[in-house]
Amino acid sequence: KTTMMVRLGWEAGMRIHNLAIMGGFLLLAAGLFVGLPPKIGLPGLLTLPLGLFLIWYMNRIGDRMKPNWNLLTFMAIALYGLTAYLITFTYWIS
């Protein structure tokens, strides 16, 4: 059994990773335009700099920079966790 990453190759996998991060933020922004209350959606967009950092870092890895796996793992968990926390927190207090 081979994983999707092995079948795609590392270059296509990195592109899909970057597109998935940007797609998540674009969906959140699109939600604001179609009726998601700004009190709920805007805090989720506060993590956009983390997402852009991950995309930039993955592009540098694609340019053959040696990855710092601890930083990459921490930033990935922080991006997901902080976005989920901010959206959940704003639902809770509003």
C-alpha angles and dihedrals in degrees: 000000000000125000125240090251092056092048094048099041127233097278095054090042091056091049091051090047092053092044091050092054093048091042091056092053092044090052090050091049091046089052089059090056095049099048112292105139112252089228087065104035104041097062088057089056091057088082092060092104089058090051092048090049091053091050091049091047093049090051089053090051087051087055088060099263113152107253124234097219095191092056092044092050093046093049092048092051091043092051094051096038098044094047092049091045095050094048092045092046092052090051089051097050098039 
